[in-house]
Structures are given as C-alpha cells and as structure tokens.
Amino acid sequence: MNRRGWLSIRATIWLVTVVSVLSFAVGVINIASQDVIFFGEYIPESAQRLAGFTGAMTGFLMLMSAFGLRKGLRAAWYSTMLLLPVTAVQGVVQSGAIGLPMVDISVPVSLPLVALSLVSMPLVAINRDRFDDQWAISTTQLAALSALIGAQIYGTVGTYALREEFPAVNTLLDAFYFTLVTASTVGFGDITASTQIGRLFSLSVLVIGVASFGVAAGTLLGPAIEARFAAALGQMTEAQLSMLENHIIVMGYGELTEPILDELEDSNIPFIVITPNSEKASALRNRDINVLTADPSDETPLHDAGIERAIGVVAATNNDAEDALAILTARELNPDVRIVAAATDRQNTAKLRRAGADTVISPAVIGGHLIVQSALGQQGVESVADRILGTSGEEVEEIAEEVDEMAEDESPASDPGDQ
C-alpha cells in the first residue's frame, strides 16, 4: 500500500472515530441540556431527548465500526455507511446547546456532528475497495450468539405470554426488560412474579440467560483476549494461523524486505513474516501485518506459519548464511513450495540455489548495474527497469543476465585508458 493510500485510509478512520466521539458527546449533552434551540419549534422536545439517548448509543456503535475499519473489515464499511446518515439525522434532531462562559450566547453542539457526518460519507464511500477483509466467525461462535439471542426471545415471549403472573408487565418492552435484567443477574426487583408458575418461569429465564451469557462471553470475547495476550507475547493465535492458506511466508525482515511487503499488500496477497527481532515484529504488528517472533530456520515456526499450505516462500534476512539455512529447512518441510531468495552478496547466488531456492535475485547488484549503465549513457536501461517492475519471478534472472551482458559490453568503451 502506497503512502498516499494509507494516509487516505487513516484519515477516513480518524474522521469516523471523531464522528463517533461527537455523537456520544452530543447525545449526553442533549440529555442534560434544558435549552431547546435550533429547530426546537419544529421538533418535539421528547423527540430531541430520545435522539440524545439513541445518539449516545449510535456513537458507541460507530466507535466499534471505526475499530473494524482499522482491521480492514468490509462488514465495518457497511455498518459505517449505515450509521453515518443516522448520526447526521440525529444531529439535526438534537438541539441541545452549551452556554459560552462570559458570553450571552448558546452554541448548538450538534452542528459539527452534522457537518463531519456529511463529510465522512463520501470519503468512506470512495475508499470502499480498501476495506475488503471478510469477518470470519466460527461455527462455535455462531452457535453461542444464536443461544444468546434465543434465550432473550424465550424470556421475552414467555414473560409476555404469562403477563398475568407478572403484574408490572403490560407490553413486549416490559417483558424484554424483565428478561434482560434477570438474565444479566442485575435484578432490579421492580418486576416480580406474583405466583408460583411465574417464579418457576423466572428461574428458567435466570438459568438459561446466565448460561447463554457465559457461553457467549467465553466464545465471542475469548478469541479477542487470546489475541491480545498473543500479541503481547509476540505471537499469533492458533485460530489466526489456521486461517492462513495460499499465502506467502517471508523469512526474515530487513532493508530488502520492506519493498516486498509493500508489493504483497498492494496485491492483496496474504502473507506472514517470521523474524527473531522482537522490536521489528512489534512494529510490523502495529501495521496489522501477520508476524511470528521466531527464528525462520527453525521447523516449529514454519509449521505454525502453515508452510504446507503456502504457495511461496521468500528468504530475505539480509544474511545469506541465515537465508541458506532457512531455505534448507523450508525445502525439507515442503518440497513443492516455490522459494525465492534475495542474495545480499552476488557470490552467494549459486550457494542459495543449491540450498533449494528456485530463484535467486541480487537486488543490490541489479540496481548497481542499472545505475552505472544509465550514468554511462547505455540505451535501454529504463526499459529493463520497467520490465523488472512488471515481470514474474521466472523471468527476473534472465533480465539480470541481460544487465550483466550490458555491463560487459560497455566496460571496454568506458575504460579511460582507451580514450
């Protein structure tokens, strides 16, 4: 991903985050405000108060969407596009105001919310293609979520059907309120059963509700907590690793690796980096790049990275000896995987190929030849560079040989002794 693209995405995420905070703040201010200005004569005060409560909730949901956008989730893009018009309308409906100190005027606090919501909508829309990751939910998580929803439906419908056993229950909202309060073990006590049948039903709601809440919390929140602990320890979770398929394994991280990662990100190719440097691993993880903190020449991290399911391996540790050992290990674990090595020293090209690399490229040598030949006025250098940038891995070595031939043909003419 180029820098300009990243900046536009980061600006989008930050703008959505600001809208979420404003929506929450405006909602709270509107609830507490006693002044009615700004469309107050057209909108009932009760509607403005209701918009305040729902605005605070919308702000919370928008903040979750912003977190999803940071993860590149397409589902978060859809939810954001749905919530932005809602925050704009809520901003228009809400008419709470803040009195400025020492000044006899009041300022509508919802105006920035309306303006930023309207500005955010086209910005989020044009960056749609940037948020294309799918939200993966396991069968277990889906079952836990269904159990939680089913428990609430059971309690709500049952309580309403037995409303004669609950004197304070008159509507479905009352029944849902009782179910949620009972299942969450809050138990305000304002709605209680007046008969033995009602009490038995309340016990069933309590048992089923608490069980569903517990299962849902462990199943839905457990992976997130596990991911946090794994990230703090410099590892990925087993669930994250098991989802890697048809991906690229980048063994090592150094100066040669950064352009490779940029190209993989731009191509939307899944990949994982294995590096023993914890600081570099932390920096990559902050960029939402899959990374394992381990020695790429060890078998265990390569197994964890799913080398059996990988479509390619790139060795670029900036150390040819470490590259050769990592290549040997990777080739042993998966004899069919394609391995590309970036040689730091041109003399080690043949050694890396003997170690098991299908293609060996020396970026420094190729770049040096191109620069020198361009300085000497050699024709066709730019076309060679363009071909390298748009060429598949099988043809890169042939281009490198052409560059070598260009250097050999030009060197006698460029010898000062021949002038």
C-alpha positions as CSV (number, residue, x, y, z in Angstrom):
1,M,0.0,0.0,0.0
2,N,1.5,3.3,-1.0
3,R,1.8,6.1,1.4
4,R,-0.9,8.3,-0.2
5,G,-3.4,5.4,0.0
6,W,-2.5,4.7,3.6
7,L,-2.9,8.4,4.5
8,S,-6.4,8.5,3.0
9,I,-7.4,5.4,4.9
10,R,-6.0,6.7,8.1
11,A,-7.8,10.0,7.6
12,T,-11.0,8.1,6.9
13,I,-10.7,6.0,10.1
14,W,-9.8,9.1,12.2
15,L,-12.7,11.0,10.8
16,V,-15.2,8.2,11.6
17,T,-13.7,8.0,15.1
18,V,-14.2,11.7,15.7
19,V,-17.8,11.4,14.5
20,S,-18.4,8.5,17.0
21,V,-17.0,10.6,19.9
22,L,-19.1,13.6,18.8
23,S,-22.2,11.5,18.5
24,F,-21.7,10.2,22.1
25,A,-20.8,13.6,23.5
26,V,-23.7,15.4,21.8
27,G,-26.1,12.7,23.0
28,V,-25.0,13.1,26.6
29,I,-25.1,17.0,26.4
30,N,-28.6,16.9,24.8
31,I,-29.9,14.6,27.6
32,A,-28.6,17.0,30.2
33,S,-29.5,20.2,28.4
34,Q,-32.6,22.1,29.3
35,D,-32.4,24.6,26.5
36,V,-34.3,24.0,23.3
37,I,-33.0,25.9,20.3
38,F,-32.1,25.1,16.7
39,F,-35.2,23.6,15.1
40,G,-36.8,23.5,18.6
41,E,-40.1,24.9,17.4
42,Y,-40.4,22.2,14.7
43,I,-39.2,19.1,16.7
44,P,-40.9,18.0,19.9
45,E,-38.7,18.1,23.0
46,S,-39.5,14.4,23.6
47,A,-38.0,13.5,20.2
48,Q,-34.9,15.5,21.0
49,R,-34.4,13.8,24.3
50,L,-34.9,10.4,22.6
51,A,-32.4,11.3,19.9
52,G,-30.0,12.1,22.8
53,F,-30.2,8.6,24.2
54,T,-30.0,6.9,20.8
55,G,-27.2,9.3,19.7
56,A,-25.0,8.1,22.6
57,M,-25.7,4.5,21.6
58,T,-25.0,5.3,17.9
59,G,-21.7,6.8,18.9
60,F,-20.7,3.6,20.7
61,L,-21.7,1.5,17.7
62,M,-19.8,3.9,15.4
63,L,-16.7,3.5,17.6
64,M,-16.9,-0.3,17.1
65,S,-17.2,0.3,13.3
66,A,-14.1,2.5,13.4
67,F,-12.2,-0.3,15.1
68,G,-13.4,-2.7,12.4
69,L,-12.3,-0.2,9.7
70,R,-8.8,-0.3,11.2
71,K,-8.9,-4.0,10.7
72,G,-9.9,-3.5,7.1
73,L,-13.2,-5.3,7.5
74,R,-15.8,-5.0,4.8
75,A,-18.6,-5.5,7.4
76,A,-17.3,-2.4,9.2
77,W,-17.5,-0.4,6.0
78,Y,-21.2,-1.4,5.6
79,S,-22.0,-0.6,9.2
80,T,-20.2,2.8,8.9
81,M,-22.1,3.7,5.8
82,L,-25.4,2.8,7.5
83,L,-24.6,4.7,10.7
84,L,-23.2,8.0,9.2
85,P,-26.6,9.1,7.9
86,V,-28.1,8.2,11.2
87,T,-25.7,10.4,13.1
88,A,-26.4,13.2,10.7
89,V,-30.1,13.0,11.2
90,Q,-29.7,12.7,15.0
91,G,-27.5,15.7,14.9
92,V,-30.3,17.7,13.2
93,V,-32.9,16.4,15.6
94,Q,-30.9,17.1,18.7
95,S,-30.9,20.8,19.7
96,G,-29.0,20.8,23.0
97,A,-26.8,23.8,23.5
98,I,-23.7,24.9,25.5
99,G,-23.7,28.3,27.0
100,L,-20.3,30.0,26.4
101,P,-18.7,31.4,29.6
102,M,-18.8,35.2,29.9
103,V,-20.8,35.5,26.7
104,D,-24.6,35.7,26.5
105,I,-25.0,33.2,23.6
106,S,-25.5,29.5,23.3
107,V,-23.8,27.3,20.6
108,P,-25.6,24.3,19.1
109,V,-23.2,21.4,19.7
110,S,-24.8,19.2,17.1
111,L,-23.6,21.3,14.1
112,P,-20.0,19.8,14.0
113,L,-21.6,16.3,14.2
114,V,-23.9,17.0,11.2
115,A,-21.0,18.6,9.2
116,L,-18.5,15.8,9.9
117,S,-21.0,13.1,9.2
118,L,-21.8,14.5,5.8
119,V,-18.1,15.0,5.0
120,S,-17.3,11.4,6.1
121,M,-19.9,9.7,3.9
122,P,-18.2,10.4,0.5
123,L,-14.7,9.8,2.0
124,V,-15.7,6.4,3.3
125,A,-17.5,5.6,0.1
126,I,-14.6,6.2,-2.2
127,N,-12.3,4.0,0.0
128,R,-14.6,1.0,-0.3
129,D,-12.1,-1.1,-2.0
130,R,-9.6,-0.6,0.8
131,F,-11.8,-2.4,3.3
132,D,-12.2,-5.9,1.7
133,D,-11.3,-8.3,4.6
134,Q,-14.0,-10.7,5.5
135,W,-15.2,-11.0,9.1
136,A,-14.6,-14.7,9.9
137,I,-16.9,-16.2,12.5
138,S,-16.6,-19.8,13.5
139,T,-19.5,-22.3,13.9
140,T,-19.0,-22.3,17.6
141,Q,-19.2,-18.5,17.9
142,L,-22.3,-18.5,15.7
143,A,-23.9,-21.2,17.9
144,A,-23.1,-19.2,21.0
145,L,-24.5,-16.0,19.5
146,S,-27.7,-17.9,18.5
147,A,-28.0,-19.3,22.0
148,L,-27.8,-15.8,23.5
149,I,-30.4,-14.4,21.1
150,G,-32.6,-17.5,21.6
151,A,-32.5,-17.1,25.4
152,Q,-33.7,-13.5,25.1
153,I,-36.5,-14.5,22.7
154,Y,-37.6,-17.3,25.1
155,G,-37.7,-15.0,28.1
156,T,-39.5,-12.1,26.3
157,V,-42.2,-14.2,24.6
158,G,-42.7,-16.4,27.8
159,T,-42.9,-13.4,30.1
160,Y,-45.4,-11.6,27.8
161,A,-47.5,-14.8,27.5
162,L,-47.5,-15.1,31.3
163,R,-48.1,-11.4,31.9
164,E,-51.0,-12.2,34.2
165,E,-48.4,-13.8,36.5
166,F,-46.3,-10.5,36.4
167,P,-48.5,-7.5,37.5
168,A,-46.0,-5.0,36.2
169,V,-45.7,-6.5,32.7
170,N,-48.1,-4.9,30.1
171,T,-46.1,-4.7,26.9
172,L,-43.4,-6.7,25.0
173,L,-40.9,-4.0,26.0
174,D,-41.7,-4.7,29.7
175,A,-41.2,-8.4,29.0
176,F,-37.9,-7.8,27.3
177,Y,-36.8,-5.5,30.1
178,F,-37.6,-8.2,32.7
179,T,-35.7,-10.9,30.6
180,L,-32.6,-8.8,30.1
181,V,-32.5,-7.7,33.8
182,T,-33.0,-11.2,35.0
183,A,-30.6,-13.0,32.6
184,S,-27.8,-10.5,33.3
185,T,-28.3,-11.0,37.0
186,V,-28.8,-7.3,37.6
187,G,-32.2,-8.0,39.2
188,F,-33.7,-4.6,40.0
189,G,-36.7,-6.2,41.5
190,D,-39.3,-3.7,40.0
191,I,-40.9,-6.6,38.1
192,T,-41.5,-9.8,40.1
193,A,-43.7,-12.8,39.7
194,S,-46.8,-13.0,41.8
195,T,-47.5,-16.7,41.5
196,Q,-45.5,-20.0,41.8
197,I,-45.8,-20.5,38.0
198,G,-44.3,-17.1,37.4
199,R,-41.4,-17.8,39.8
200,L,-40.6,-21.1,38.2
201,F,-40.5,-19.4,34.8
202,S,-38.3,-16.7,36.2
203,L,-35.9,-19.3,37.5
204,S,-35.8,-20.9,34.0
205,V,-35.0,-17.4,32.5
206,L,-32.3,-16.9,35.0
207,V,-30.6,-20.3,34.4
208,I,-30.9,-20.2,30.6
209,G,-29.9,-16.5,30.4
210,V,-26.9,-16.7,32.6
211,A,-25.7,-19.8,30.8
212,S,-26.1,-18.2,27.4
213,F,-24.3,-15.0,28.6
214,G,-21.4,-17.1,29.9
215,V,-21.1,-19.2,26.8
216,A,-21.3,-16.1,24.5
217,A,-18.8,-14.2,26.6
218,G,-16.3,-17.0,26.6
219,T,-16.7,-17.9,22.9
220,L,-17.0,-14.4,21.4
221,L,-14.7,-12.5,23.7
222,G,-12.2,-15.3,24.4
223,P,-10.5,-15.2,21.0
224,A,-10.1,-11.4,21.3
225,I,-8.5,-11.8,24.8
226,E,-6.3,-14.6,23.5
227,A,-5.2,-12.4,20.5
228,R,-4.2,-9.6,22.9
229,F,-2.1,-11.9,25.1
230,A,-0.6,-13.5,22.0
231,A,0.2,-10.1,20.5
232,A,1.8,-9.0,23.8
233,L,4.0,-12.2,23.7
234,G,4.9,-11.6,20.0
235,Q,2.8,-14.5,18.7
236,M,-0.3,-15.1,16.7
237,T,-3.2,-17.2,17.9
238,E,-3.8,-20.7,16.7
239,A,-7.1,-19.5,15.1
240,Q,-5.3,-16.8,13.2
241,L,-2.6,-19.2,12.0
242,S,-5.0,-21.9,10.9
243,M,-6.8,-19.4,8.7
244,L,-3.7,-18.8,6.6
245,E,-4.0,-20.5,3.2
246,N,-2.4,-20.0,-0.2
247,H,-0.2,-17.4,1.4
248,I,3.5,-16.2,1.2
249,I,5.9,-16.8,4.0
250,V,8.5,-14.1,4.3
251,M,11.5,-15.4,6.3
252,G,13.4,-12.5,7.9
253,Y,12.9,-8.8,7.9
254,G,15.4,-6.2,6.8
255,E,16.1,-3.5,4.2
256,L,15.3,-5.8,1.4
257,T,12.0,-6.9,2.9
258,E,10.1,-3.7,3.1
259,P,9.5,-3.3,-0.7
260,I,8.4,-7.0,-0.8
261,L,5.8,-6.3,2.0
262,D,4.6,-3.2,0.1
263,E,4.1,-5.2,-3.0
264,L,2.3,-8.0,-1.2
265,E,0.0,-5.5,0.5
266,D,-0.8,-3.8,-2.8
267,S,-1.5,-7.2,-4.4
268,N,-3.8,-8.2,-1.6
269,I,-1.8,-11.5,-1.2
270,P,-2.0,-13.0,2.3
271,F,1.4,-13.3,3.9
272,I,3.2,-13.8,7.2
273,V,6.6,-12.6,8.3
274,I,8.9,-14.6,10.5
275,T,11.6,-12.7,12.3
276,P,13.6,-13.2,15.6
277,N,13.8,-9.5,16.2
278,S,11.0,-8.6,18.7
279,E,11.2,-4.8,18.1
280,K,10.7,-5.3,14.3
281,A,8.0,-7.8,15.0
282,S,6.2,-5.3,17.2
283,A,6.5,-2.6,14.5
284,L,5.0,-4.9,11.9
285,R,2.2,-5.9,14.2
286,N,1.3,-2.3,14.7
287,R,0.8,-2.1,11.0
288,D,-1.6,-5.1,11.2
289,I,0.9,-7.4,9.4
290,N,0.9,-11.1,10.4
291,V,4.2,-11.8,12.1
292,L,5.8,-14.5,14.2
293,T,8.6,-13.7,16.5
294,A,10.9,-16.7,15.9
295,D,13.9,-18.0,14.0
296,P,12.8,-18.6,10.4
297,S,15.3,-21.5,10.1
298,D,13.5,-23.5,12.9
299,E,10.9,-26.1,11.9
300,T,8.3,-25.1,14.5
301,P,7.6,-21.5,13.3
302,L,7.5,-22.7,9.7
303,H,4.9,-25.3,10.7
304,D,3.0,-22.7,12.7
305,A,3.0,-20.4,9.7
306,G,1.4,-23.1,7.5
307,I,4.3,-23.9,5.1
308,E,2.3,-26.9,4.0
309,R,-0.4,-24.6,2.7
310,A,1.8,-21.8,1.4
311,I,2.2,-21.0,-2.3
312,G,5.6,-19.4,-1.9
313,V,8.5,-18.6,0.4
314,V,10.7,-15.5,0.3
315,A,14.1,-15.6,2.1
316,A,15.3,-12.1,2.8
317,T,17.1,-11.8,6.1
318,N,20.0,-9.6,4.9
319,N,22.3,-12.5,5.8
320,D,23.0,-15.1,3.1
321,A,24.1,-17.7,5.6
322,E,20.9,-17.4,7.5
323,D,18.9,-17.4,4.3
324,A,20.6,-20.7,3.2
325,L,19.7,-22.4,6.5
326,A,16.1,-21.2,6.3
327,I,15.8,-22.3,2.7
328,L,17.1,-25.8,3.6
329,T,14.5,-26.1,6.4
330,A,11.6,-24.8,4.2
331,R,12.5,-27.1,1.4
332,E,12.6,-30.1,3.7
333,L,9.2,-29.3,5.1
334,N,7.6,-28.6,1.8
335,P,9.5,-29.9,-1.3
336,D,6.9,-28.5,-3.7
337,V,6.7,-24.9,-2.4
338,R,8.4,-22.2,-4.6
339,I,11.3,-20.5,-2.8
340,V,12.7,-17.1,-3.9
341,A,15.9,-15.8,-2.2
342,A,17.2,-12.2,-2.1
343,A,21.0,-12.5,-2.2
344,T,23.0,-9.8,-0.4
345,D,26.3,-10.9,-1.9
346,R,26.4,-11.9,-5.6
347,Q,28.9,-14.6,-4.9
348,N,26.4,-16.5,-2.8
349,T,23.8,-16.8,-5.6
350,A,24.8,-20.3,-6.6
351,K,25.0,-21.4,-3.0
352,L,21.5,-20.3,-2.3
353,R,20.3,-22.0,-5.4
354,R,22.0,-25.2,-4.2
355,A,20.4,-24.8,-0.8
356,G,17.0,-25.2,-2.5
357,A,15.9,-21.8,-3.8
358,D,14.1,-21.9,-7.2
359,T,15.0,-18.3,-7.9
360,V,17.9,-16.2,-6.5
361,I,17.9,-12.4,-7.1
362,S,20.5,-9.9,-6.0
363,P,18.7,-6.6,-5.9
364,A,21.8,-4.6,-5.0
365,V,23.8,-6.0,-8.0
366,I,20.9,-5.4,-10.4
367,G,20.3,-1.9,-9.1
368,G,24.0,-1.1,-9.2
369,H,24.4,-2.2,-12.8
370,L,21.4,-0.2,-13.9
371,I,22.6,3.0,-12.2
372,V,26.1,2.7,-13.7
373,Q,24.9,1.9,-17.2
374,S,22.5,4.7,-17.0
375,A,25.3,7.1,-16.0
376,L,27.4,5.9,-18.9
377,G,24.5,6.6,-21.3
378,Q,23.7,3.0,-22.1
379,Q,20.5,2.7,-24.1
380,G,17.6,0.6,-22.9
381,V,18.3,0.8,-19.2
382,E,14.9,2.3,-18.3
383,S,13.1,-0.4,-20.4
384,V,15.0,-3.1,-18.4
385,A,14.0,-1.5,-15.1
386,D,10.4,-1.3,-16.3
387,R,10.5,-5.0,-17.2
388,I,11.8,-5.9,-13.8
389,L,9.0,-4.0,-12.1
390,G,6.4,-5.8,-14.1
391,T,7.9,-9.2,-14.6
392,S,7.1,-12.5,-13.0
393,G,9.7,-14.3,-10.8
394,E,10.7,-16.8,-13.6
395,E,12.0,-14.1,-15.9
396,V,13.8,-11.9,-13.4
397,E,17.0,-14.0,-13.5
398,E,17.1,-13.7,-17.4
399,I,16.8,-9.9,-17.1
400,A,19.6,-9.9,-14.5
401,E,21.8,-11.8,-17.1
402,E,20.9,-9.2,-19.7
403,V,22.1,-6.5,-17.3
404,D,25.4,-8.3,-16.8
405,E,25.8,-8.6,-20.6
406,M,25.2,-4.8,-20.9
407,A,27.9,-4.2,-18.3
408,E,30.4,-6.4,-20.1
409,D,29.7,-4.8,-23.5
410,E,30.0,-1.3,-22.2
411,S,33.1,-1.7,-19.9
412,P,35.8,-1.6,-22.7
413,A,34.4,1.5,-24.2
414,S,34.1,3.2,-20.9
415,D,37.8,2.4,-19.9
416,P,39.7,5.7,-19.6
417,G,42.8,4.0,-21.0
418,D,41.1,3.5,-24.4
419,Q,40.4,7.2,-24.8
